[in-house]
Amino acid sequence: MPALFIPPGSGQSVRMGGLAAVFKWSGTHTGGAFSVVEHPIASATLGAPLRTHTHEDEPSYILEGEVTFRVVEDLIHAPAGSSVFKSRGIPHAFWNGSDRPARLLEFIIPAGFEKYFEEVAAAFRSDGPPDANHIQRTASRYGLEMHMDRLGELAEQFGARARQVIRPLRGSSRFTPQTPARAPGRTPAAPDLGSPARDPRAARVRGLAGTPPRSECTGR
């Protein structure tokens, strides 16, 4: 494949409320090996509710601000310059709980899931809550299990400012609950990242050398 150059600020984009997806590399560019999407996230915005991918792994690199990830029972506060690896089969969510914008690069391995954002963007409108059934149908086509029944837990961890984002999803009359989530039981509000992982899958997010320094990965 010849070298391809994407200049700063380029790439088609879609918006899903306070989260956008800017398409940098697609499976067409990489022969299906991987894709890259940039996610600008507005302040006090839930980027994604708790969900589990079945087909792809997702390394994330934080470009600007700080993004909080929930991965199984861990809370990871990732500042600019840090990275988080979420493998398929592991429940995870992310949000920007600060008062300033954040940006991250999402690597999708293998490619294909980048098309999900194009399809799901139609569920978000400026004149009302998102169409949760459309989100669920789109997620099902891409092998993504949405744990909508656990939005209340995210509201507790994200804080009161999240309720304006979470309540429309949880209270939407268009949302039909799906099968029970595979995720572990209720997560404590203050997980201890220094203790052994309660789910063996969680160890995969801690890095090859163990838990990252607390300046990069801290629990509440």
C-alpha positions as CSV (number, residue, x, y, z in Angstrom):
1,M,0.0,0.0,0.0
2,P,1.4,3.4,-0.9
3,A,1.9,6.0,1.8
4,L,-1.2,8.0,2.5
5,F,-1.2,11.4,4.2
6,I,-4.1,12.9,6.2
7,P,-3.5,16.5,7.1
8,P,-4.7,18.0,10.4
9,G,-8.3,18.9,10.6
10,S,-9.4,16.6,7.7
11,G,-11.7,13.7,7.7
12,Q,-15.5,13.4,7.4
13,S,-17.4,13.5,10.7
14,V,-20.7,12.8,12.4
15,R,-22.0,14.1,15.7
16,M,-23.9,12.2,18.4
17,G,-24.8,14.8,20.9
18,G,-21.7,16.0,22.7
19,L,-19.6,13.3,21.1
20,A,-18.3,13.5,17.5
21,A,-16.5,10.9,15.3
22,V,-14.0,12.2,12.8
23,F,-13.0,9.4,10.4
24,K,-9.2,9.3,9.8
25,W,-8.4,5.8,8.5
26,S,-11.0,3.3,7.4
27,G,-10.8,-0.4,6.6
28,T,-10.6,0.6,3.0
29,H,-7.3,2.3,3.6
30,T,-5.8,-0.6,5.7
31,G,-7.2,-3.7,4.0
32,G,-9.5,-4.3,6.9
33,A,-6.7,-4.6,9.4
34,F,-7.7,-1.6,11.5
35,S,-9.4,1.8,11.5
36,V,-8.8,5.1,13.3
37,V,-11.5,7.5,14.6
38,E,-10.9,10.8,16.4
39,H,-13.5,11.5,19.2
40,P,-13.9,15.1,20.3
41,I,-15.9,15.1,23.5
42,A,-17.6,18.1,24.9
43,S,-17.3,18.9,28.6
44,A,-19.6,16.9,31.0
45,T,-20.4,14.4,28.3
46,L,-21.0,10.7,28.4
47,G,-19.0,9.4,25.4
48,A,-20.4,5.9,25.6
49,P,-22.6,4.0,28.1
50,L,-21.4,0.6,29.4
51,R,-21.1,-1.8,26.5
52,T,-19.2,-4.9,25.3
53,H,-17.7,-5.4,21.9
54,T,-17.7,-8.9,20.5
55,H,-15.6,-8.4,17.3
56,E,-13.0,-5.8,17.9
57,D,-10.3,-4.5,20.3
58,E,-10.1,-0.8,21.0
59,P,-6.9,0.9,22.1
60,S,-7.5,4.6,22.9
61,Y,-4.9,7.5,23.0
62,I,-5.8,10.7,24.8
63,L,-4.9,13.8,22.7
64,E,-6.4,16.6,24.8
65,G,-8.0,17.0,28.3
66,E,-8.8,14.0,30.5
67,V,-11.1,11.1,29.7
68,T,-12.5,8.7,32.4
69,F,-12.9,5.1,31.5
70,R,-14.8,2.5,33.3
71,V,-13.4,-1.0,32.4
72,V,-15.1,-3.8,34.2
73,E,-14.7,-2.6,37.9
74,D,-11.9,-0.1,37.3
75,L,-12.1,3.6,37.0
76,I,-9.2,5.0,34.9
77,H,-8.6,8.7,34.8
78,A,-6.6,9.1,31.6
79,P,-4.9,12.5,30.9
80,A,-3.5,13.7,27.6
81,G,-0.6,11.5,26.4
82,S,-1.9,8.3,28.1
83,S,-3.5,5.3,26.5
84,V,-6.0,2.6,27.5
85,F,-6.5,-0.8,25.9
86,K,-10.0,-2.3,25.9
87,S,-10.2,-5.8,24.5
88,R,-13.3,-7.4,23.0
89,G,-15.4,-9.1,25.6
90,I,-14.7,-6.5,28.3
91,P,-17.5,-4.2,29.4
92,H,-16.4,-0.5,29.3
93,A,-17.6,3.0,29.1
94,F,-16.0,6.5,28.9
95,W,-16.9,10.1,29.6
96,N,-15.5,13.6,29.9
97,G,-16.4,14.7,33.4
98,S,-14.4,17.9,33.3
99,D,-15.4,21.4,32.4
100,R,-13.3,21.6,29.3
101,P,-13.3,19.6,26.0
102,A,-11.3,16.4,25.5
103,R,-10.2,14.5,22.4
104,L,-9.0,10.9,21.9
105,L,-8.0,8.6,19.1
106,E,-9.7,5.3,18.9
107,F,-8.0,2.4,17.1
108,I,-10.5,-0.3,16.0
109,I,-8.9,-3.7,15.4
110,P,-10.0,-5.2,13.0
111,A,-11.7,-2.5,11.0
112,G,-15.5,-2.3,10.4
113,F,-16.9,-0.8,13.5
114,E,-16.2,2.7,12.3
115,K,-19.3,2.4,10.2
116,Y,-21.4,2.0,13.3
117,F,-20.9,5.7,14.1
118,E,-22.3,6.7,10.7
119,E,-25.4,4.7,11.2
120,V,-26.0,5.5,14.9
121,A,-25.7,9.3,14.4
122,A,-29.2,9.3,13.0
123,A,-30.6,8.5,16.5
124,F,-29.4,11.9,17.9
125,R,-31.6,15.0,17.3
126,S,-31.4,18.5,18.6
127,D,-35.2,18.6,19.4
128,G,-35.5,15.7,21.7
129,P,-33.8,12.7,23.4
130,P,-31.9,10.1,21.3
131,D,-33.9,7.2,19.8
132,A,-32.6,4.4,22.1
133,N,-34.3,1.7,20.0
134,H,-32.4,2.9,16.9
135,I,-29.2,2.8,19.0
136,Q,-30.0,-0.8,20.1
137,R,-30.8,-2.0,16.6
138,T,-27.6,-0.5,15.2
139,A,-25.5,-1.9,18.1
140,S,-27.0,-5.4,17.5
141,R,-25.9,-5.4,13.8
142,Y,-22.3,-4.7,14.9
143,G,-22.2,-7.2,17.7
144,L,-22.2,-4.5,20.4
145,E,-24.0,-5.3,23.6
146,M,-25.4,-2.2,25.3
147,H,-25.8,-2.4,29.1
148,M,-28.5,0.2,29.3
149,D,-29.9,-1.2,32.5
150,R,-26.7,0.0,34.3
151,L,-26.9,3.7,33.3
152,G,-27.7,4.5,37.0
153,E,-24.3,3.3,38.0
154,L,-22.6,5.6,35.5
155,A,-24.7,8.5,36.8
156,E,-23.3,7.8,40.3
157,Q,-19.7,7.7,39.1
158,F,-19.9,10.5,36.6
159,G,-21.7,12.8,38.9
160,A,-24.8,15.0,38.9
161,R,-23.8,16.7,35.7
162,A,-24.2,13.5,33.8
163,R,-27.9,13.2,34.5
164,Q,-28.8,15.5,31.6
165,V,-27.1,13.0,29.3
166,I,-28.1,9.8,31.0
167,R,-31.7,10.5,31.9
168,P,-32.9,10.9,28.2
169,L,-31.4,7.5,27.4
170,R,-32.8,5.7,30.5
171,G,-36.2,7.4,30.3
172,S,-36.8,7.2,26.6
173,S,-40.2,5.6,25.8
174,R,-38.5,4.3,22.6
175,F,-36.1,2.1,24.5
176,T,-36.9,-1.6,24.8
177,P,-34.7,-3.5,27.3
178,Q,-32.7,-6.3,25.8
179,T,-31.3,-9.5,27.3
180,P,-29.6,-9.2,30.7
181,A,-26.1,-7.9,30.6
182,R,-23.1,-10.2,31.0
183,A,-21.3,-7.6,33.0
184,P,-20.3,-8.4,36.7
185,G,-22.5,-7.3,39.5
186,R,-22.9,-3.8,40.8
187,T,-19.6,-1.9,40.9
188,P,-18.6,0.0,44.1
189,A,-18.4,3.8,43.7
190,A,-14.8,3.7,44.9
191,P,-13.0,0.7,43.2
192,D,-9.5,0.1,44.5
193,L,-7.1,-0.1,41.5
194,G,-4.3,-1.3,43.7
195,S,-6.1,-4.5,44.6
196,P,-6.0,-7.7,42.4
197,A,-8.5,-7.6,39.6
198,R,-11.8,-9.2,40.6
199,D,-12.5,-10.2,37.0
200,P,-9.5,-11.9,35.3
201,R,-10.3,-10.0,32.1
202,A,-9.7,-6.7,33.9
203,A,-6.0,-7.5,34.3
204,R,-5.6,-7.0,30.6
205,V,-6.2,-3.2,30.9
206,R,-3.5,-2.8,33.6
207,G,-0.5,-3.0,31.2
208,L,2.3,-5.5,30.8
209,A,4.2,-4.0,33.8
210,G,1.2,-4.0,36.2
211,T,-0.9,-1.1,37.4
212,P,0.1,2.2,35.8
213,P,1.4,4.9,38.2
214,R,-1.3,6.6,40.1
215,S,-0.6,9.9,38.4
216,E,-1.9,8.3,35.3
217,C,-4.5,5.9,36.6
218,T,-6.2,6.7,39.8
219,G,-9.3,5.2,41.5
220,R,-12.1,7.1,43.3
